[in-house]
């Protein structure tokens, strides 16, 4: 992954997060926390890519 893509994706992510209300954000962060505890990085990245299609 090159920096240009990750920076752009981070911008998109921040835009998405800014549209969420506090409850949605907390639920999302809880899901991310669970995923980080249970999966390796590649499976998390693949899942995120699949969810954005």
Secondary structure, DSSP 8 states (H G I E B T S, - for coil): --HHHHHHHHHHHHHHHHHS-HHHHHHHHHHHHHHHHHS-HHHHHHHHHHHT-
